[in-house]
Structure formats: C-alpha cells, structure tokens
Amino acid sequence: MRLRTKVTLVFGLIALVATVTLTAVTYAFARSSLLEQRLDVAQSQAVANALRVRDQLRRDGTASMAEFFVSGALRTDEDGFAFLRIGQGGDVATTDARIAEDAFPARLREDAERGASGMQIYDSGGDHYVAVGVHLAEFDRTYYEAVDLSSTERTLGAVLLALVVGSVSTVLLAAATGWWTSRRLLRPLDRITNAAGEIAEGGLDARVALEGDPDLDRLVESFNGMADAVQARIEREARFASDVSHELRSPITALAAAAEVINGRRGELPDRTRQALDVVVGQVRRFDAMVIDLLELSRIDAGATDLHLEEVDLVALCRRIAAGTGFAELPIQRQRGAAPTAVVDKLRFERVLTNLLENAEHHGGGPVRISIEPAEGPFTLVAVEDIGPGVARGERNRIFERFARGSAARHRVGTGLGLALVAEHTMAQGGEAWAEDRPGGGARFVVRIRNEGEH
C-alpha cells in the first residue's frame, strides 16, 4: 500500500471513530432530552385535562361527560386520545369511539385500581405512545390520556440523519485532507525521485526547487548538495580521463610511428628481436586504439559530438561497412516486414557496426550474418551473429559497460571499450543495444534503430 493511501486511510479512520462516537453521544443526548421534554409536556397536559374532567364532574356529574369528551374541551394531541370510565355499568367517555380501556397498558390500569397515578411508554399497532393515568380520588375514577410519540420519533430521525450525513461528510473531508496533506508532504519526494531519474539518465544539472517550508527545505537542500557533489565528481573524473587521453595521444603517436619504422626494417633484425618487436608493435597499436576510444567516449560524455540524422538505405550501408571492415562476402539478410531504410547518423552507425563485426571476429569465431529484422513501433533491428561460445546470461548487461569484458574474451585482445561505444552511439540515436543467444549456438548482438524520424 502506498504511503499516500496509508495517510489517507489513517485520516479517514480517525475521523470515522471520532464522528461515530460524537454521533452516538449526540443522538443519545438529543433522544433523552426530547423524550424527557415530551413526557413532561404529556404529563402536564394530562394533569390539566384531568382537572377539567374533575371540574366537569363537580358541575354536572357523569350525565354529560360523554358529550364533554367529544366537545373539544379537552386539549389532546391530534393523534392522541383520552378515556374515562363513567360508571360501573360499562359506560365510558372517550375522545375516540374506537378506544376501549384495554387500549392502555395493563400495568398502568393496575396502578389506577390501587388508586395511584402513573405514566408509561408502550407500543400500539406499531406506533409508540406515552400513556398517563391520573387518579381522581374525589370520584374514585382514573382519567387516561395517550400521547402519540411519532412527532418526537420523526424529530429524532431527522437529527440522526443529519448526524449521519455530517459524519459521512466529515470522514470524506478528513480523507480528502489526508490525501492533500500526504500529497503536500510527498511532493518533495516526488520531485527528488524525478530529479534522481534525470541524473541517472545523464542530466547531471537536475535540481529540486525549494518548497518554502523549513523542514522540507532541509531535505531539498541535502539532495541538491548531494547532486552538486556527484556532478562535480563525475565531471572531474570525465575531465581527468579526457586530459589523460589527450596527454597520452602525443607520446603514443610517437611510439607508434617509431615502432612502425622499426617494424619496416624487421628483416634486418634477429629472430628474438623480431619477436620482441611484434609484442611492442601489438601493444602500441592496442594502446593507441584504447586512447582513441577514450577520447571518443570523453567527447560523448562532454556532449561535444553532434548528431546528424539522415535516411539511408540500410542494406547498402551495412554492405559498405562490412566491406570496409574486411567482410565483403558476409551475407546481409533483410527479413520480410523490415523497413528498407532507417534514420541514423551514418558515422555513428558505422562505428557501431564496425565494433560489432570486430567483436565477433575477435571473440565470437567471426561474424556469420548481418540480419535486418522488423520491430514493434518505428524501429528496425540490426543484428550481428557469430558462432562463438555466446555470452553468459549474467554478463549480457555488464559487457556494455566500459572496460568490462566477458569471460569468453578475458584472455583475448581488445580494449574493453568497443561495446561501450556501441551502447553510447546507439543510445545517442534513440536506440538500444543488447546481446542474446543465437539459435543453433553463438551470440547475436542487436541494435535497435529508428526507421523514421521523430515528429
């Protein structure tokens, strides 16, 4: 789980626990307060109505009591009702003819028979009521009144709905705040990650802007300081390699010239001297090639080499390069679907293909074919195949590094820079280079190049 998601969930969970707790406490308090208030009102109303009934009994007795209940003299709720047993013969007075004495809870009626007043909440037909019984000791009768609690329940439902909506809104707001906060906190890390990626790809001048926050700016300043130190060291090492290569170029050229002069007169030398001369000439030539390769890599690192892309006939260019390298008879096969042309820098592509052919000659038993193959997207593959021992899977990436040599080439001639130049020149043209197994044995060194220009 991503850190941003974790922070968002933590904010949301904290808000959820807080709002659920607050909702429960608030609803319980509101329910208690509203219900208590409603019961007080119901009790006061029932007592007031009971006093009116008592006064009516004092004036007219029970003769007109039934008419009194339906006359509207009692102030009962719209959905409430009142009841009074007039005599022992079953005569009753009620505000609703459908109501009988058993409509009131039994416990309340039992209290009334003992001459006690009381109040009780009960359920009738799925609705909740509060029943109040007021005993009229003067006439030995009990006045009953029921008050519907539906309005109170509707109010509590509205309060609960408002609390739930508020809780959900609060949780969503807290989650959004957590997301925004984590994004704000992780923004420097995102920028540092992007800058680190740019540095890894060669953009050594990539830096991160300050955030304006003292705590976050410390991280940014530390990264920028580290990037400055890395850039300074890499540039210093690049300058050192370039300077050393330049300084070695002149004495190596002089040595090579002197060795070639002596080699031209090798017939005048004794056998042991000729053997020593062969070693000197071979090492001087190898040293000269290494210095030239180092200078070329130094120019690439410094960005001093230009890129001149042009559309070329790929088969014709490969045939010319192969012939110039001494492989005029090497078969060049263009597979079905492969583009006949490519967009390359001819000098760089010639350097790439030449190095691959020489690598196959020195370490792979000689090249056997140049294959031009189709690839996904606007690319074409050019592969140089050999019949050598192949490249171990664990060495296929490392052999394209500078001065890296595979196990098969460890005791052979070479500078260890040829494949590094292949990778650098291919990358400069927007391509890629890699090694793989050749069906039937051997290795395939493949470069991917564009077959159309970038738009």
N, C-alpha and C positions, 0 to 999 in steps of 0.2 A: 504494500500500500504506500502510495506517495506521501511525502511529508505534508504537502498541502492538504491532501484528503484527510490525513490524521488530525491536523489542526482544525479543519472544518468540522469534523465529527466531534472533537472534544468540545468546541464551542457549542455545537448543537446539543450534545448530551447534557452539558452543564445547564444550558437554557431550558432543556426539556425537564430536567429534575427540578429546577427552580420554579418553572411555571406550573408544573403538575402539583408541586407542594403548595404554591401560592393559590392555585385554583381550588384545591381541596379545602384549604383553610378558609379562603374567602367564601366559598359556597356553603361550607358548614356554618360559618358565622351568619351569612345572609339568611340561610334557611332557619336557623334558630331565632334570629331577630324577627323575621317576617312572620314566622309561625307564632312566636310568642305575642307579637303585636296583634295578629289576627285572633288569637284566643282571648286576649284581653278585651278586644272590641266585641267579640261574640258574647263573652260573659257579661260585659256591661250592658249590651243590647238586650240580652235575655233577662237580666235583672230588671231593667227598665220596663220591658214588656210585661214581666210578671207583676210588677207594681200596678201597671194599668189594668191587668186582669183582676187583681185584688180589689182595686177601687170599683171596677165594674160589678164585681160580686157584692160588694158592700151596697151599691146603689140598687141593683136590680136582681140580685141573686143569680140563679142559673137559668132563669126563663129566657133571657135574650142573649145568652152567652154565645150560642152558635152564630147568630147574626153579627155579634160583636167581632168574632174572629175573621169573618169574611168581609167586614165593612171597611177594612183597610186601616183600622185604628191602631193595629199593631205594626210596628216598623221592622218587618222582617226583610231579609235579603231577597232578591229576585228569585234565586234558586233555593232559598231556604223555606222552612215551614215550621209551624207551631202546632201544639196539640195539648188538649186539656180534657180529662175525663170529668164529665159534669156530675153524673150520679152513679149509683151502684147498678142501675138497670142497663147499662151499656150505652147511655147517651154520651156523646163526645162533641167537643168543639175543636175544629181544626181549620187551618188556612188552605188545606188541600184535601179534598174529599177522598182522595186515593190513599191517604196516610192513615195507618192504624197505630195503635200503641206499640205493637211489636216491631214497628219500623225503627224504634230506638233500641240501643244496645241493652241487653238483659241486665248487665251489671248496674247500669245507671238506674234501671227500673227497680232493682232490688234495693239500692240505696234509698230510693224515693219511698218505698214501702216502709223502710225503717225511719222515715221522717228526716232524711238527710238530703241536702242538695249536693250536686256534683257536676262534673264535666268530663267528657270522654270523646276521643277521636275514634271514628270507626269507618268501615267501608260498607257502601250500599250500592249494589248494581255497578260496581266498578269505579264509583266516584267516592271521594273521601269527604267526610263531614265531621264537624265537631258538634256534639250534642250537649246541651246544657239542661239540667233539671233543677228547677227552683221550687223547693217545698214551701207551700203556703200553709203554715201551721194554723192560722186562724180558721181556715176552711177545711183543713186536713186533705188538701189536694196538692198535686205536683204539676207545675207548668213545665212542659217540654218544648224546647226550641232547637232546631238543627240549622246549622250554617254551612253552606257549601264552601269547600276549600279549593274549588277549581281555579278561581282567580289567583289565589296565592300560589298554586302549583304552576299556573301559566307564568306568573312573575318569576318564580324560581327557575323555570325552564328557560326563560329569556335571559336571566342572569347567568345560568350555566352555559348557554350558547355563546353569550358574549365573552365569558371567561375562556371557553374552549377556542373560539376564534382568536381571542387575544393571545392565548398560549401558542397556538399554531403560528400566528404572525410573529410572535416573539422568537420562537425557535427558528423560523425561516430567516428572520432578521439576524439572529445570532450566527446562524450558519453562513449567511452572506458576509457578515462582518468577519467571521473566521477566515473565509475564503479570501476576502480583500486583505485582511491583515497578513495572512500567510503569503499572499502574493507580494505584498509590500515588503515583507521581511526577506522573501526569497529572491526578490528582483536582483539584488547584487550578486547572488549566487548564479542566477541565470546569465547575467552579463559576464560574470567571471568565467562561466562554462563556455560561453560563446567566444570570449576573448582567448581562452586557453585553446579552443579548437582552431581559431585563426592562427595562433602561434604555432600549433602543431603542424599546420599546413604550410607554414613558411612566412606568415605575416607577423614578423617579429615586432613591428611597431604597434600592434593592437594593444589598447589600454582600456580601462574601465573608468567611466566618469564618476565623480563624487556624488553621493546621494544627499548631502546636506544634513546628515544625521551623524552625530559624533561617534556612536557605537558602530554604525555600518561603515562609516568612512574609514575606520581603522582597518577593517577587512579589505576595503578597496585599496587603501594606501599600501598595505602589506603586499597585496597581489601585484600592484603596479611596480613596487620596488623590486619584487622578485623578477618580474618580467624585464625590467631595466637591466638587472644583473645578468639574466640569461642572455638577453640581446647583446649586451656588451661583451660577454664571454664568447658567444658564438661568432660575433663579428671580429673579435680579437683573434680567435683561432682561424677564422677564414683568412684574415689578413696575413697571419703567420704562414699558413700554407701557401698563399699566393706569393708572399715575399720570398719564402724559401725556394719555391719553384722558379721564380724569376732569377734568384741568385744562382741557382744550380744550372740554369739554362746555358749560360755562357761557358762555364768550365766543362759541362757535359758536351757541348758542341765542339769545343776544342779537343777534348779527349776522343770523341767520335771521329773527328777529322784525322787526328794523329793515328788512331787505330786503323782507319781505313787506308791511310798512306802505307803503314807498315804491312797491312794485310795485302796490299797490292804488290808487295815485293816478298811475299811469303815463300816463293820458290828459292830465294837465296838463304833461307833460314833452315837450321837443322830441325829434325823431326820434333824433338822435345820442345823447342822454342815455338814451332808451329802449333803444337797442342796448347801451350800456354796462351799463344796469341788468339786461338779460337775461343778460349774461355774469356779472355779480355774483351774481344770484339762482341761476343754474345751478351755479356753482362752490360757492356757500354750501351749496346742497342736497346737492351731491356730497360736500363736506367733512363735512356733518352725517351723511350716510349712512355715510361711512368711519369717523367717530368711533363711531357706534353699532355698526358691525360690529367695530371694535377692542375696544370694551367687551365685546361678546358673546364674542369669542374669548378675552379676558382672563379672563372668568368660567369659560369652559370649561377653560382651562389651569389655573386655580386649583381646579377641581373644585367650584365654587360653584353649579353648576346641577344641579337634581335631575332624576331620570328617572322619569316617571310612565307606565308602560306600561299599555295597555288594548286590548281587542279592538274593532276598528272595522270598519264596512262600507267597504271600500276604494274602491269606485266612488263611493259617495255622498260620501266625504271628498274624493276628488280633484275631484269636480264642484263641491263647495262652495269649495275652494281656488282652482280655476280661475276660478270666477265672481267671487270676491273680488279676483282679480288682473286682471280685465278680459277674461277669455277664457271667457265663459259659453257660447259656441257651440262651443268646442273639443271635437272628438269624443274620447270616452273608450271604449276597446275592451278588454274582458276576454276573453282568448283561452281556448279550451277547455282545461280542466285546471288553470287558475289558481284559487287559493283565493279565495272571495268576501270573506274577512275577513283582517285582519292584526293583529298585536300591535305597536303603535307608541306612542310619545309624540306625542300629536296636535299639540302646539305645535312640537316639533322637526320632525315630518314636514311640517307646514305651512310651516315656514321652508325646508326642503329643496326642496319642490315649488315654492314661490314663487320661490326663487332660480333654479331650473332654467328656469321659464317666463320670468322676466325675462332670463335669459342668452340664451335662444332668441330673445326679442324684440329684444334689443339687438345680438346678434352673429350670429344664425342666420337672419335673414329672417322670424322669427316662428315659433311652435310650430304644428305641423300635426296632432299627435295625442298623446294620452297612452295608452300601451299597458301593460296589466297582463298579465303572462305567467307561466307556471309555471317553476319552477326545481328543481334537484335538492335533496333534503333538505327541511327545514321552512322553505323560503324562497319568496318571491314577488318577481318583478322588476317594477319600475315604471319605464318609460322615457318620456322627453320627446323627441319627434322634431321636427326642424326641416328647413328646405330651404335652409340656408345653405351656405357653402363647405366645411363639415366641419372636422375637426380633424386636423392632420398627425400621422402615427403617432408621430413623435418627441416630440410635445408632449402626448400624451394623459395621461401621468402628471404632468407638470410643471404643467399648468393647475389642478390641485387644490391646489397649494401657495399660500401666502399671497403676495399681491401679484404672482403670476405671471399673465401674460396671453398668450394665443395670438397668433400672427401675424395672424389674421383680426380680432382685437379690439384690436390695438395702438393704433389711432387712433380708437377709439370711446369712448363714455362708460363709466363703471364704476369701481369701487374696486379691483378685483383681489382682493377678499376673498369674493365670493359663492360661488364653487365651493369655496373652502377651508372655508367654513361648511357647505356641503353634505357634504363629506367628514367633517368633525368630528361633525356631528349624526348622520350615518348610522352612523359607527363607534360612537358612544355607544349606539346601539340594537342593536348586534351585527351590523351590516350592512356593506356596502361600496358604493362608488360608482366608476364608470368611464365613459369615453367610447369610442364606436365608430362605425363608418360606418353610415349608413342606406341600405338597399337603394334604389337609384334616385337617390341623391345626398342630401347633407345629413349631419347628425350625429344620433346617439342618445346621450343622457345617461341612464345606467341606474343605479338604486339597488336594492340587494338588501336586502329587509327580511324579518323573520320572520313566518310566518303562524300560528305557535303559540308559546306561552310556553315558556321553558326550564324543565326539570324538574331 
